[in-house]
Amino acid sequence: MKRIASILVIFAWTALACAAQGHLSERVYVSTDRDVYVSGDELFLSAFCVDMETGLLSGYSKTAYVEIVSPSGPVQTAKLALDNGRGGGAIRLLNTIPTGNYQLVAYTAQCFNEDGYDFLENARILSIINPFTTDRSESGVAILSDEDYEALQAPEQPSAGSLRVSASGGRLTVTNASDRPVSASVSIFHDDGIVSPSSATPATFLAGATRGDSFTARRVTDYEGEVIRVRVQDATEEEMELLKGSTVFFSVPGRFSDFYSAPIGDDGIATFYTHNVYGNTEAVLELGDGYGSSHLEIVSPFAGVRASGLEALPLSEGLKDRILSRSLAMQIRQASRSDSLYAVLETPHDMLFGADSVEYKLDDYTRFPLMEELFIEFISEIRTRRIGKLRTVTVNVADTFKPATDAQFPALVLLDGVPVPEHERIYEYDPLLVERIVIYPHSANIGYRTYSGIVNFVTYRHDLPSYHFGDNTRVLDFQGESYPVVSYMPDSVSGVADMRQTVLWHPLVELAPGETRVLEYCLPAYQGRFEAVVEGFDADGAPQYVRTSLP
């Protein structure tokens, strides 16, 4: 059978039809390691995406969007990759966030298709205190007497479900006492008496969640990964007519499978269907040369929600030492990175350059000053074709029904994973900067185009050194899906002041029926009260919540 690699060829109308006709109502519950932070803290997140028709975790959307919002709009955002309704991540809070209460809003792209959807529904409340500035959020701050503040009570959060939790000797034991699997997050944190603003639990989330009954196709759902939309900017009417239907590229330098192509629609928008792009990174948006000042810009996937109904954050003079202690802990952690962070997400696999690829490590061969000489002398899979004065790279594809032969289509040429549409640029590139050449010798369908193989030129630095993009290409900062991390320190570290506020965080704990899981932790050096919270849902959608004090 002829070998054809089809990379993310997904049509928008199919997704929109499934979303609109399926009447899928998704709601996202987000648990956090704490509810009170200082500016500069790391905020850990665990996401549970629920299908409101079945009450079970949704396997549909693959991306959740998170916003920390004030009455004037978002102050920070994040994207969380979802796998069967579960995901995790972290946000480093900006040290410029004003003191106040904020709402944590979470949703999927499918929520945009639900008529009348309330993005603030069940939004979790967070308190953020900034000891470095007197700035206050629009939600306000209420200064109470020490007596009145100490009389405040944090919202009571009753236990629910089948989880059993105990702690002793640096070991947290979590048991699933039911006959159904449970998916949960686990947090151990310091409770210093600053009142929590939130009463959010999985049970209160379900009690307040609604299900839509009317849908309109407005947005493609992220059912394979984040759907990235880009729009043509600064094009004249004549340029826009020429651009319609042309192919553009989105890619991440150094990541050989994070490249995508798409045609420009009549509305000037191109849509890339990804398998999620992880981490905050640089991305390259490529528009063909010769279109004046035209370029591509990413359309924000966020709703831009404004907080509503937030109460003022209560504070008192007696909290000064506790707030300063939290701030000092944050600064020490940033300076020493004494917490160990372990990525629990497997690195996305390379979809193309695997066992079937051919690799040439150039240091194993005679070096040539010109790229074309290199092809001629020892890379038999690559051929050069001339169209007028310009050269084009083709690959001798090796498909079953067609022995290795001259290609009918040009190859897809990449430099450190970034497409090079004008092949003459690669011929002019210095081969001494290239460490290896990886060739995929099969026909490939990338987006809406067919290529006679793929050639990736990998430099020593993996960042396209000395390469000059065309005037219509933009390199920009891109916010990808956050990596879910486990944060803990199993043993004390000598020479480091251990003032951690979050002692243990695990966003993705899976418990089989009857299973017991033991998580190790190390309490910080200071004395205080420490709490453990385990929360989530079982396989039937029943809420799970346990909070206990550590001895």
C-alpha positions in Angstrom: 0.0 0.0 0.0 1.3 3.4 -0.9 2.7 5.1 2.2 1.2 8.6 2.7 1.7 10.5 6.0 -1.4 12.6 6.7 -0.7 15.2 9.4 -3.7 16.7 11.0 -5.9 16.9 7.9 -9.1 17.9 9.7 -11.8 19.9 8.1 -13.5 22.7 10.0 -17.0 21.9 8.8 -16.8 18.4 10.3 -15.9 19.8 13.8 -18.6 22.4 13.7 -21.2 19.9 12.6 -20.3 17.5 15.4 -20.3 20.3 18.0 -23.6 21.8 16.9 -25.5 18.6 16.3 -24.1 16.8 19.3 -25.3 19.5 21.7 -22.3 18.8 23.9 -22.2 20.9 27.1 -18.8 20.9 28.7 -18.0 22.4 32.1 -14.5 22.7 33.5 -13.7 22.4 37.2 -10.2 23.5 38.3 -8.7 22.6 41.6 -5.7 24.6 42.8 -2.9 23.9 45.4 -4.2 26.8 47.5 -6.7 29.7 47.4 -4.6 32.5 48.7 -1.3 33.6 47.0 1.2 36.4 46.9 2.2 38.0 43.7 5.0 36.0 42.1 3.8 32.7 43.5 3.4 29.7 41.3 -0.3 28.7 41.0 -0.8 25.0 40.3 -3.8 23.8 38.5 -5.7 20.5 37.8 -8.5 20.4 35.3 -11.6 18.2 35.2 -13.7 18.6 32.0 -17.2 17.2 32.6 -19.8 16.3 29.9 -23.0 17.7 31.5 -25.3 15.2 29.6 -23.6 12.1 31.0 -22.0 13.6 34.1 -18.8 11.8 33.2 -15.4 13.3 32.3 -15.5 14.4 28.7 -13.1 12.8 26.2 -14.1 15.4 23.5 -12.1 18.6 24.0 -8.3 18.4 24.2 -7.7 21.9 25.5 -9.0 23.9 28.4 -8.6 27.7 28.6 -8.1 29.4 32.0 -8.3 33.1 32.8 -7.6 34.9 36.1 -9.9 37.8 35.8 -10.7 41.1 37.6 -13.6 43.5 36.9 -11.5 45.1 34.1 -10.7 41.8 32.4 -8.0 39.0 32.5 -4.8 39.6 34.3 -3.3 36.2 33.3 -4.2 33.3 31.1 -3.2 29.6 30.6 -4.0 26.7 28.4 -4.2 23.2 29.8 -4.0 20.1 27.6 -6.8 17.6 28.3 -6.7 13.8 28.0 -10.0 12.1 28.6 -11.2 15.2 30.5 -8.1 15.6 32.7 -5.2 18.0 32.6 -2.9 20.1 34.7 -0.5 23.0 34.6 0.9 26.0 36.4 0.8 29.8 36.2 3.6 32.0 37.6 1.7 34.9 38.9 3.0 38.3 37.8 4.6 40.3 40.6 2.6 43.3 39.3 -0.8 41.9 40.0 -2.6 44.3 42.5 -4.0 43.0 45.8 -7.5 41.8 45.6 -9.9 38.9 44.9 -10.0 37.4 41.4 -12.1 34.8 39.6 -10.6 31.8 38.0 -12.5 31.1 34.8 -12.1 27.8 32.9 -13.8 26.7 29.7 -13.3 24.8 26.4 -13.8 26.0 22.8 -17.1 24.1 22.7 -18.5 26.5 25.3 -18.5 29.2 22.7 -21.0 27.2 20.7 -23.5 27.1 23.6 -26.1 29.9 23.4 -26.1 32.0 26.5 -23.1 30.3 28.1 -22.0 32.1 31.3 -18.2 32.0 31.5 -18.4 33.1 35.1 -20.5 30.1 36.1 -18.9 28.3 39.1 -15.8 30.5 38.8 -13.4 29.8 41.6 -12.3 32.8 43.8 -8.6 33.4 44.4 -7.1 36.0 46.8 -3.8 37.5 45.6 -1.8 39.8 47.9 1.0 42.0 46.6 3.2 43.3 49.4 5.4 45.3 47.0 2.8 47.9 46.0 -0.2 49.7 47.4 -2.2 49.1 44.2 -5.6 47.5 44.7 -7.8 45.5 42.3 -11.1 47.0 41.3 -12.8 44.5 43.6 -11.3 46.4 46.5 -9.7 45.7 49.9 -11.5 45.9 53.2 -9.2 46.6 56.2 -10.7 45.1 59.4 -9.6 45.2 63.0 -7.6 42.2 64.1 -10.5 41.0 66.2 -13.0 41.2 63.4 -10.6 39.5 61.0 -9.9 36.6 63.3 -13.6 36.1 63.7 -14.0 35.4 60.0 -14.5 31.8 59.1 -13.3 30.1 55.9 -16.2 28.4 54.0 -16.8 24.9 55.3 -16.1 22.2 52.7 -17.7 18.9 53.7 -16.2 15.6 52.6 -17.8 13.7 49.7 -17.2 10.4 48.0 -15.2 7.3 48.7 -11.6 8.6 49.3 -9.9 7.9 52.6 -6.9 10.0 53.5 -4.3 9.7 56.3 -0.9 11.2 57.0 2.0 10.1 59.1 5.8 10.2 59.0 6.1 12.1 55.7 3.7 9.8 53.9 0.2 10.7 52.7 -1.9 7.6 52.2 -4.9 7.9 49.8 -7.3 5.0 49.4 -10.1 4.5 47.0 -12.7 2.6 49.0 -15.2 2.3 46.1 -15.5 -0.2 43.2 -15.0 2.6 40.6 -11.8 4.3 39.4 -11.1 7.8 40.8 -9.2 10.7 39.2 -8.0 13.3 41.7 -5.6 16.1 42.5 -3.6 16.1 45.8 -2.3 19.2 47.7 -0.5 19.7 51.0 -0.1 23.3 52.0 0.5 25.6 54.9 -2.6 27.0 56.6 -1.4 30.2 58.2 -4.8 31.6 59.0 -5.3 33.9 56.0 -8.9 33.3 55.2 -9.7 31.4 52.1 -12.2 33.2 49.8 -13.4 30.0 48.0 -15.9 27.4 48.8 -15.3 25.5 45.6 -15.4 21.7 45.7 -16.4 19.1 43.1 -19.8 18.8 44.8 -20.5 22.6 44.7 -19.3 22.7 41.1 -21.8 20.0 40.1 -24.6 21.6 42.1 -24.1 25.0 40.4 -23.5 23.7 36.8 -26.1 24.1 34.1 -26.5 22.3 30.8 -27.2 24.2 27.6 -30.2 23.4 25.4 -29.4 25.6 22.4 -26.3 25.6 20.3 -24.9 27.6 17.4 -21.7 26.7 15.5 -19.4 29.6 16.2 -16.0 28.0 16.9 -14.2 24.8 16.0 -13.8 22.5 19.0 -10.3 21.4 20.0 -11.1 17.7 19.5 -7.5 16.8 18.5 -5.7 19.6 20.1 -5.8 23.4 20.1 -7.2 24.9 17.0 -5.0 27.9 16.2 -6.5 30.6 14.0 -4.5 33.4 12.3 -5.6 36.4 10.4 -4.0 38.3 7.5 -3.2 41.8 8.5 -2.3 45.0 6.5 -3.1 43.5 3.1 -4.5 45.7 0.3 -7.6 44.5 -1.5 -5.5 43.3 -4.4 -3.1 41.4 -2.1 -6.0 39.8 -0.2 -7.5 38.5 -3.5 -4.1 36.9 -4.3 -3.7 35.5 -0.9 -7.1 33.6 -0.7 -6.5 29.9 -0.9 -2.7 30.2 -0.6 -0.9 28.0 1.9 0.6 29.5 5.1 2.6 27.9 7.9 2.7 27.8 11.7 5.8 26.2 13.2 8.0 26.1 16.4 11.8 26.2 15.9 13.6 23.2 17.2 10.4 21.0 17.4 10.3 18.8 14.3 6.7 17.8 14.5 5.3 21.2 15.6 4.7 22.5 12.1 1.3 23.0 10.4 0.0 24.4 7.2 -3.4 25.8 6.2 -5.1 27.7 3.4 -6.2 31.3 3.8 -10.0 31.5 3.6 -12.1 34.1 2.0 -12.4 35.9 5.3 -8.6 36.2 5.6 -8.3 33.6 8.3 -6.3 30.4 8.2 -6.9 27.6 10.7 -4.3 25.2 12.0 -5.3 21.9 13.6 -2.7 20.9 16.1 -2.0 18.1 18.6 -1.3 20.9 21.2 1.9 22.9 21.3 3.4 22.7 24.8 5.1 25.5 26.7 5.6 29.2 26.1 7.8 29.4 23.1 8.6 31.3 19.9 6.5 30.5 16.9 7.0 31.4 13.2 4.1 32.5 11.0 5.0 32.3 7.4 3.2 34.1 4.6 4.7 33.9 1.1 7.0 36.7 0.0 5.9 39.6 -2.1 2.8 40.7 -0.4 3.8 44.2 0.7 3.4 44.7 4.4 1.0 41.8 4.8 1.6 39.4 7.6 -0.2 37.0 9.9 -1.4 37.5 13.5 -2.8 35.0 15.9 -6.5 35.3 16.8 -6.8 35.1 20.6 -8.6 32.0 21.7 -9.6 33.5 25.1 -13.0 34.9 25.9 -11.6 38.0 27.7 -14.0 37.6 30.6 -14.6 40.4 33.2 -15.2 39.4 36.8 -18.5 40.2 38.4 -19.9 40.3 41.9 -16.5 40.0 43.7 -16.4 41.0 47.3 -13.6 43.1 48.7 -10.6 41.2 50.1 -10.6 41.4 53.9 -7.2 42.1 55.5 -5.9 43.4 58.8 -2.8 44.8 60.4 -2.2 41.6 62.2 -1.6 39.8 58.9 1.6 41.7 58.2 4.1 39.1 59.4 2.2 36.3 57.7 2.1 38.1 54.4 5.8 39.0 54.6 6.6 35.4 55.4 4.7 34.2 52.3 6.5 36.8 50.2 9.9 35.8 51.5 9.0 32.1 50.8 8.1 33.0 47.2 11.3 34.9 46.7 13.5 32.2 48.2 11.8 29.6 46.0 12.4 31.7 42.9 16.0 32.3 43.8 16.9 28.7 44.8 14.3 26.6 43.0 14.4 24.4 46.1 11.1 22.7 45.1 11.7 19.9 42.6 9.4 20.1 39.6 8.9 16.9 37.7 7.0 16.9 34.4 4.5 14.1 34.4 3.5 14.6 30.7 5.3 12.4 28.2 7.1 14.4 25.6 5.0 14.4 22.4 6.4 11.9 20.0 7.9 12.8 16.6 5.1 12.0 14.2 7.3 11.9 11.1 11.0 11.4 11.6 10.9 7.9 13.1 12.1 4.4 12.0 11.3 5.2 8.3 13.5 8.2 8.1 17.0 8.5 6.8 19.6 10.5 8.7 22.9 11.9 7.6 25.3 13.2 10.3 27.4 15.6 8.3 30.4 15.3 10.5 30.7 11.7 9.3 31.3 12.9 5.7 33.5 15.3 3.8 32.3 18.8 4.4 31.4 20.9 1.4 31.0 24.7 1.2 27.9 24.6 -0.9 24.6 22.9 -0.1 24.1 21.6 -3.6 27.5 19.9 -3.6 26.5 18.1 -0.5 23.4 16.7 -2.2 25.3 15.7 -5.3 28.2 13.9 -3.5 26.5 11.7 -0.9 22.8 12.3 -0.3 21.1 10.1 -3.0 17.6 10.7 -1.7 17.6 14.4 -2.6 17.5 15.8 -6.2 17.7 19.4 -7.4 15.3 20.7 -10.0 15.5 24.1 -11.6 12.5 26.2 -12.4 13.9 29.2 -14.3 16.8 30.5 -12.2 15.5 29.0 -9.0 16.3 25.6 -7.6 13.8 23.3 -5.9 14.5 20.4 -3.6 12.8 17.1 -4.4 13.0 13.7 -2.7 13.2 10.3 -4.3 10.1 8.8 -2.6 10.1 5.1 -1.8 6.4 4.1 -1.8 5.3 0.4 -2.3 3.6 0.9 -5.6 6.3 3.2 -6.9 10.0 2.4 -6.4 12.3 5.2 -5.6 11.9 7.6 -8.4 11.9 11.3 -9.2 9.2 13.1 -7.3 6.2 14.8 -9.0 5.9 17.4 -6.3 8.5 19.5 -4.4 9.6 18.3 -1.0 8.7 20.0 2.2 11.9 21.6 3.4 12.4 22.4 7.0 15.2 24.2 8.8 15.1 23.2 12.5 11.5 22.3 12.1 10.5 25.6 10.4 9.2 25.3 6.8 11.3 27.0 4.1 8.8 27.5 1.2 11.3 29.2 -1.1 13.9 26.4 -1.5 16.5 28.7 -3.0 17.0 30.0 0.6 18.2 26.5 1.7 20.6 26.3 -1.2 22.1 29.6 -0.1 22.3 28.5 3.6 25.7 27.7 5.1 26.0 23.8 5.4 28.7 24.2 8.0 26.0 25.3 10.4 24.0 22.1 9.9 24.6 19.1 12.2 22.5 16.6 10.4 19.9 16.1 7.6 16.9 14.0 8.3 14.8 12.8 5.3 11.3 11.3 5.3 11.3 9.5 1.9 7.6 9.0 1.5 4.8 11.1 0.0 3.3 13.3 2.6 0.0 15.2 2.9 0.6 18.2 5.2 -2.6 20.2 5.8 -4.0 20.7 2.3 -0.8 20.1 0.2 1.1 17.0 -1.1 4.8 16.8 -0.9 7.4 14.4 -2.3 8.9 13.7 1.1 10.2 15.9 3.9 13.8 17.1 4.5 14.7 18.6 7.9 18.0 20.5 8.1 19.0 20.4 11.8 21.5 22.9 12.9 23.9 22.6 15.9 22.0 25.3 17.8 18.4 24.2 16.7 17.4 27.9 16.3 17.9 28.7 12.6 21.3 30.6 13.1 22.0 33.1 10.3 18.7 32.4 8.6 16.9 35.5 7.3 13.1 35.3 7.0 11.1 37.1 4.3 9.4 40.4 5.0 6.0 38.8 5.3 7.1 36.3 8.1 6.7 37.0 11.7 8.5 35.4 14.7 6.4 35.9 17.9 5.9 34.7 21.4 3.4 31.9 21.6 1.5 30.7 24.7 1.2 27.0 24.4 -0.3 24.4 26.7 1.1 24.4 30.2 3.1 21.4 31.3 1.4 19.5 34.2 4.0 19.2 37.0 4.3 17.4 40.3 5.8 19.7 43.0 7.4 18.1 46.1 10.6 17.8 48.0 11.1 14.4 49.5 14.0 15.5 51.8 15.2 18.7 53.2 18.0 20.5 51.4 20.9 21.8 53.5 21.9 25.4 53.0 18.5 26.4 51.7 15.9 28.2 53.8 12.9 26.0 53.4 9.8 28.2 53.7 7.6 26.4 51.1 3.9 27.1 51.4 2.9 24.3 49.0 4.5 21.2 50.4 3.1 18.7 47.8 1.1 19.0 44.6 0.1 16.3 42.2 -2.5 17.2 39.6 -3.1 13.7 38.1 -3.6 10.9 40.6 -5.4 7.9 39.2 -6.8 5.3 41.7 -8.2 2.0 40.6 -11.0 0.5 42.6 -9.7 -0.4 46.1 -6.3 1.0 45.3 -4.1 2.7 47.9 -1.5 5.3 46.9 1.3 6.6 49.1 2.8 10.0 48.3 5.9 11.1 50.2 6.5 14.6 51.3 8.8 16.6 53.5 7.4 19.4 55.8 9.3 22.7 55.7 11.6 23.7 58.6 9.2 26.2 60.2 6.4 25.3 62.5 2.7 25.6 61.5 -0.5 24.0 60.6 -0.5 21.9 57.3 -3.6 20.7 55.5 -4.1 18.0 52.9 -6.8 18.2 50.2 -7.7 15.4 47.8 -10.4 16.1 45.3 -11.8 14.9 42.0 -14.4 12.6 40.4 -15.0 8.9 40.1 -15.7 7.0 36.8 -19.5 7.6 37.3 -19.0 11.4 37.8 -19.5 11.3 41.6 -17.6 14.1 43.3 -14.7 13.3 45.7 -13.4 15.6 48.3 -11.4 15.1 51.5 -9.6 17.7 53.6 -7.5 16.7 56.7 -4.9 18.3 59.0 -1.5 16.8 59.1 -0.2 15.7 62.5 
